[in-house]
Amino acid sequence: MTNRRQALLLCAAGCCACTEQARQIPASAVREPEAKARPPAEPLQIAEFSQSGLPLGTAQAHKLILHDEEWERRLTPLAFSVTRRRGTELAFTGKYNKHGEAGIYRCVGCNTALFHSQTKFDSGTGWPSFYDVIAPENVYTAQDNSLGEPRDEVVCRRCDAHLGHVFPDGPEPTRLRYCINSVALRFQPFV
């Protein structure tokens, strides 16, 4: 017998022995590992806005950290896939692609203000596009290499929801195009 075959046979025999031992352990003796509590997150400064779109200043908020099961209860399956799994809705299918009402676009996960309707434009890409965020403290960008080419992912600062991507091909005055998934947004019309 070769050394490789001997090693495979020994490994298989060991697995069978472990399986037999595991059958003999009563279920009451098996303990689940204790869930580790997450350390409290540093407080964030989030820009707040009135129902008429006026800035109210910044407020201290804590990062919203939930387990996947809770996110699944709160969000639609598509919103969960996009915001928690970094998915993308199909182009030209989102309800805010051609939306033109005046108001604030907020995060579907935590209600943080993200975009003002005044910065929305039709990019022809099939996703809602904005040339600026409502407040830089409410979002952040992270490098995304998922398609083999670096892109800048746009993320909600309060709940880490994936919103979309930002590209350097937008209109003046920023020349940026925030290409955002409709299902990551909740629209609040001005009152």
Secondary structure, 3 states (H helix, E strand, C coil): CCHHHHHHHHHHHHHHHHHHHHHHCCHHHCCCCCCCCCCCCCCEEEEEECCCCCEEEEEEECCCCCCHHHHHHHCCHHHHHHHHHCCCCCCCCCCCCCCCCCEEEEECCCCCEEEEHHHEECCCCCCCEECCCCCHHHEEEEEECCCCCCEEEEEECCCCCEEEEEECCCCCCCCCEEEECHHHEEEEECC
